[in-house]
Amino acid sequence: MPLYIDVSGKTVVVFGGGSVGGRRARMFSEAGARVVVAAEWFSREVEDLASMGAVELVKLKLPDDLGKARELIDRAWLVVVALGDKEAARVVAEEALKRGKLVNNAIEANLGDVVVPFRAVVWSDLHIAVTSLGLTGIGARTALEEAVRFLESRKDLRNLYESLKLVKKTLKSKIPDVRVRIDLYFKIASDSEFQRLAKAGRVEEALERALTIAGLERVNA
């Protein structure tokens, strides 16, 4: 089930100090999470993150330090498994799942319950995420790149998007009943005249048309 979650202040423990662990650590740190990277060794990227104070490093070797790994798991909101040793990765994932933690398994996606998608932002605030659920990362990344190229080439769709944002903002200020608003959103979005005006970038006229459909006064009335 796809979700966008605010990870600010949440503790993410990444097991694995290589390239995959480094990418995950950077991603969660940039999103505001408290990130701990636990590994026998750390890549230059991970060490650089630590030197900037973006992540905390914990040196451990599995299975010898399984007790220490359990303590880290208990601290975590999310556990990322990015260990090159498949047996160690399996043990960590099983321990985390057993303790009721969310697990993103970058080694075997089916041995976890969270998938990190490939993602992008277009038009300044439209977020897109694509995943193959571990079947082909290259395929998912390629699909995302194609989707981004398509959207960035469609000025008419961006105009429509911006108009719909303005419609929602305006209706929220005028109609308190959310059920009424939702019905109107769909009615306005499917109106051919509204679409024509919005796609042409005639935002104020599109908004006026939307307000007419909603039975409301003109925006400056």
Secondary structure by P-SEA (a helix, b strand, c coil): cbbbbbcccbbbbbccccaaaaaaaaaaaaaccbbbbbcccccaaaaaaaaaccbbbbbbbcccaaaaaaaaaaaccbbbbbcccaaaaaaaaaaaaaaccccccccccccccccccccccccccbbbbbbcccccaaaaaaaaaaaaaaaaacaaaaaaaaaaaaaaaaaaaccccaaaaaaaaaaaaacaaaaaaaaacaaaaaaaaaaaaaccccccc
